[in-house]
């Protein structure tokens, strides 16, 4: 018992000597031996800490949701979701030809279907990865070969040397293949061509 009383007396002496209450605060200010003051530490129990952390997290979420909202708009998460949906709906829908058609100048360009037979203007070659160039009212000279297109594509000035004027025809070419077409032709019948529709924006 004597040892406990001595310990209590020593603790009281340390507290009275080094720790003094600061006016206007709920906690205490502790001084080190060098008399330099430390900032007051506010004591919280565990429940207070958890509640404060939850409030901080809620405030952070609200700030994130309100970043792109106009001032005065307090609808929070629902308005943010509506704005995202509106933006997604404004994205243009891309359409693809099915089946894919080639055609002369008498065949209109557009999205080809079984009902609407239109020539696809958005062709791309899966073999050389070049867009297919189309020239109205022209056909390719019979002397054209692979090396000519390999060395000339996609420069129009070089390609012109092998283009022959023919009304109603269309001259198609990528870097590895070429065709002269005068009437509606399904691409599926041209087994050697590796051309596909690269999709239309409208």
Phi, psi and omega per residue, in radians:
X1 nan -0.639 -3.120
X2 -1.128 -0.668 -3.136
X3 -1.133 -0.693 3.134
X4 -1.152 -0.708 3.128
X5 -1.130 -0.710 3.105
X6 -1.093 -0.698 3.140
X7 -1.149 -0.746 3.112
X8 -1.091 -0.739 3.140
X9 -1.110 -0.701 3.129
X10 -1.142 -0.734 3.111
X11 -1.108 -0.751 3.109
X12 -1.071 -0.688 -3.138
X13 -1.158 -0.728 3.118
X14 -1.122 -0.750 -3.117
X15 -1.123 -0.741 -3.126
X16 -1.237 -0.471 -3.085
X17 -1.488 -0.720 -3.005
X18 -1.878 -0.305 -3.111
X19 -2.081 2.104 -3.141
X20 -2.199 2.431 3.114
X21 -1.189 2.463 3.082
X22 -1.767 2.374 -3.095
X23 -1.127 2.404 3.074
X24 1.464 0.055 3.116
X25 -2.180 2.671 -3.118
X26 -1.452 -0.404 -3.105
X27 -1.653 -2.771 -3.136
X28 -2.212 2.789 3.069
X29 -1.917 2.177 -3.117
X30 -1.758 2.456 3.105
X31 -1.945 2.449 3.042
X32 -1.463 3.094 -3.110
X33 -1.061 -0.540 -3.126
X34 -1.456 0.177 3.109
X35 1.102 0.319 3.061
X36 -1.525 2.240 -3.037
X37 -1.425 2.553 3.019
X38 -1.797 2.745 3.094
X39 -1.180 2.533 -3.135
X40 -1.129 2.468 3.106
X41 -1.861 2.117 -3.138
X42 -1.516 2.158 -3.097
X43 -1.442 2.382 3.062
X44 -2.310 2.536 3.001
X45 -1.460 3.041 -3.032
X46 -1.114 -0.651 3.126
X47 -1.075 -0.695 3.102
X48 -1.125 -0.733 3.139
X49 -1.085 -0.762 -3.139
X50 -1.119 -0.750 -3.141
X51 -1.114 -0.729 -3.139
X52 -1.138 -0.701 3.117
X53 -1.123 -0.700 3.109
X54 -1.082 -0.720 3.125
X55 -1.126 -0.703 3.113
X56 -1.095 -0.758 3.125
X57 -1.107 -0.760 3.122
X58 -1.069 -0.743 3.130
X59 -1.102 -0.708 -3.139
X60 -1.118 -0.736 3.114
X61 -1.093 -0.769 3.128
X62 -1.077 -0.704 3.123
X63 -1.092 -0.741 -3.141
X64 -1.110 -0.755 -3.124
X65 -1.174 -0.528 -3.069
X66 -1.574 -0.024 -3.060
X67 -1.026 -0.794 -3.043
X68 -1.750 0.110 3.136
X69 -1.550 2.530 3.085
X70 -1.138 2.707 -3.129
X71 -1.103 2.463 3.137
X72 1.584 -0.178 3.126
X73 -1.576 1.927 -3.052
X74 -1.918 0.334 -3.082
X75 -1.363 -0.208 2.984
X76 1.182 -2.321 -2.965
X77 -1.097 -0.665 -3.101
X78 -1.106 -0.706 3.119
X79 -1.165 -0.650 3.112
X80 -1.102 -0.735 3.111
X81 -1.156 -0.671 3.123
X82 -1.131 -0.697 3.133
X83 -1.116 -0.707 3.116
X84 -1.121 -0.736 3.141
X85 -1.110 -0.699 -3.140
X86 -1.113 -0.735 3.123
X87 -1.128 -0.709 -3.139
X88 -1.129 -0.640 -3.139
X89 -1.216 -0.407 -3.124
X90 -1.424 -0.162 3.117
X91 -1.185 2.198 -3.099
X92 -1.116 2.407 3.109
X93 -1.468 2.182 -3.136
X94 -1.534 2.396 3.140
X95 -1.995 2.637 -3.103
X96 -2.180 2.426 3.115
X97 -1.172 2.412 3.076
X98 -2.750 1.766 0.027
X99 -1.401 3.035 3.141
X100 -1.669 2.296 -3.117
X101 -2.066 2.551 2.880
X102 -1.850 2.829 3.121
X103 -2.976 2.802 3.053
X104 -1.327 -3.062 -3.062
X105 -1.172 -0.289 3.091
X106 -1.295 -0.286 3.141
X107 -1.677 2.165 -3.118
X108 -1.231 2.622 3.035
X109 -1.376 2.647 3.082
X110 2.788 -2.954 3.121
X111 -1.423 2.052 -3.105
X112 -1.436 2.311 3.035
X113 -2.392 3.088 3.103
X114 -1.151 -0.491 -3.135
X115 -1.550 -0.797 -3.125
X116 -1.796 1.697 -3.080
X117 -1.489 1.651 -3.117
X118 -2.174 2.617 3.130
X119 -1.364 2.354 -3.118
X120 -1.398 2.157 3.100
X121 -1.654 0.055 -3.051
X122 -2.018 0.774 -3.091
X123 -1.384 2.533 3.070
X124 -2.452 2.500 -3.116
X125 -1.592 2.227 3.119
X126 -1.425 -0.177 3.140
X127 -1.529 -0.913 -3.128
X128 -1.757 -0.141 3.122
X129 1.117 0.544 3.052
X130 -1.800 2.567 2.956
X131 -1.220 2.509 -3.135
X132 -1.436 2.158 3.091
X133 -1.494 2.510 -3.094
X134 -2.235 2.284 -3.137
X135 -2.159 2.017 -3.135
X136 -1.278 2.512 3.085
X137 1.082 0.564 3.061
X138 -2.391 2.752 2.968
X139 -2.372 2.842 -3.114
X140 -1.516 2.489 3.068
X141 -1.135 2.459 -3.137
X142 -1.036 -0.338 -3.128
X143 -1.412 -0.022 -3.141
X144 -1.063 2.474 3.068
X145 -2.458 3.090 -3.076
X146 -1.022 -0.762 -3.091
X147 -1.123 -0.585 3.121
X148 -1.084 -0.848 -3.126
X149 -1.255 -0.589 3.107
X150 -1.065 -0.697 -3.084
X151 -1.579 -0.312 -3.035
X152 -1.770 -0.514 -3.082
X153 -1.182 2.496 -0.082
X154 -1.780 0.536 -3.058
X155 -1.414 2.021 -3.065
X156 -1.089 -0.648 -3.108
X157 -1.079 -0.616 3.110
X158 -1.348 -0.654 -3.114
X159 -1.176 -0.529 -3.093
X160 -1.034 -0.456 -3.097
X161 -1.121 -0.355 -3.126
X162 -2.036 0.295 -3.137
X163 -1.795 2.317 3.129
X164 -1.980 2.298 -3.139
X165 -1.176 2.176 3.073
X166 -2.604 1.950 -3.092
X167 -1.099 2.331 3.105
X168 1.607 -0.212 -3.125
X169 -1.670 2.808 2.997
X170 -2.251 2.344 3.094
X171 -1.782 2.078 3.130
X172 -1.867 2.488 3.073
X173 -2.831 2.480 2.900
X174 -2.037 -2.753 -3.106
X175 -1.439 -0.292 -3.077
X176 -2.155 -0.174 -3.111
X177 -2.481 2.764 3.132
X178 -2.681 2.655 3.098
X179 -2.617 2.564 2.961
X180 -1.946 2.165 -3.028
X181 -2.176 2.377 -3.134
X182 -1.993 -0.425 -3.122
X183 -2.368 3.022 -3.103
X184 -1.046 2.218 -3.102
X185 -2.387 2.221 3.077
X186 -1.311 2.326 -3.104
X187 -1.132 -0.433 -3.138
X188 -1.141 -0.375 3.118
X189 -1.443 -0.237 3.128
X190 -1.710 1.431 -2.993
X191 -1.118 -0.478 -3.071
X192 -1.405 -0.289 -3.121
X193 -1.470 2.368 3.100
X194 -1.888 0.783 -3.094
X195 -1.711 2.463 3.102
X196 -2.337 2.819 3.059
X197 -1.346 2.198 -3.140
X198 -1.576 0.290 3.073
X199 1.364 2.573 -3.113
X200 -1.943 2.511 3.119
X201 -1.371 -0.240 3.103
X202 -2.606 nan nan
